[in-house]
Amino acid sequence: MEAEACEIARLPEELLSAALSRTSTRDACRAAAVSPAFRDAADSDAVWACFLPRDLPPLADGEVLHPAAPQPPSKKDLFLRLSGSPLLLPDKLVSMWLDRETGAKCYMLSARDLTIIWGDTPQYWSWIPLPDSRFSECAQLLHVCWFDISGKIPCKMLTRDTVYAAYIVFKVNENSLGLDYPVQDASISVGATNLTRKVCLEHNDEAEGEAGAVPGHYWPVRPHPPQRTRRRNRRAVRHGENVGRPQKRADGWMELELGEFFNEGGEDGEVSFSLMETKGGNWKSGLIVQGIEIRRKKSG
């Protein structure tokens, strides 16, 4: 082993760096444990500059550099900072980060950066701060019949030749109503391609029930929404297997996949996504939206 280490140490650092820059971030970190010579090459700016996107968007002041450390970090430190947690863009309505495995650019559009029908009408939606949100405000659904949230992002902001998925990030309060039935329509559009799927913001299949049956707490359109029915009085709705369901996130929020797409060229055009339910005619309430996240779709 010592002889092998000596042979490795004799290789020029430039050669090791050139080889490691053609691997992956995971391989570079593993190589750093092989020997001091590999560590110097694996941690070099020459290697990590290849893992950083060349077209990083500008970030809000103070997001990367701490006031106590004004000197620019190394390329590896910068990559780890960008992939460690989301950072705000200058308008503070969008956050971004890098996928740690591939360096792909990922984003979350805040609720304020989305188009929410009736979102500026206090009778239907309110805007509230939450300590566990990335943004200063979240959208809270008071009650609407016409539920329609949409957003878009330029393809050039994303990493080319990468499969992405869009997720709405949200919470549901204890007095929510009408989010489990009827199911919602989610769509993703890129160029001439438009993909749609059925999803459900509030998955509630614990109790037995007929698939697609109208729940006992269904309230059709009336001049004013009814008083909210307590959760314990509700009858669960069993949805079909093809209906997308929300998942719990590590940060305590819920997420629901709206769909996936392939960002082939990464230059012209934009990606549009939406979540709506406008045909059922029932009142909906109790949803809190942080934003819509666009991140690399991991295989498997």
PyMOL commands that set and color helices and strands:
alter all, ss='L'
color gray80, all
select helices_A, chain A and resi 2-10+13-20+25-31+36-42+45-51+75-84+111-113+155-157+231-233
alter helices_A, ss='H'
color red, helices_A
select strands_A, chain A and resi 87-88+94-98+105-110+115-116+125-128+138-141+147-154+162-177+184-190+193-199+247-248+254-263+270-277+285-296
alter strands_A, ss='S'
color yellow, strands_A
deselect
rebuild
show_as cartoon
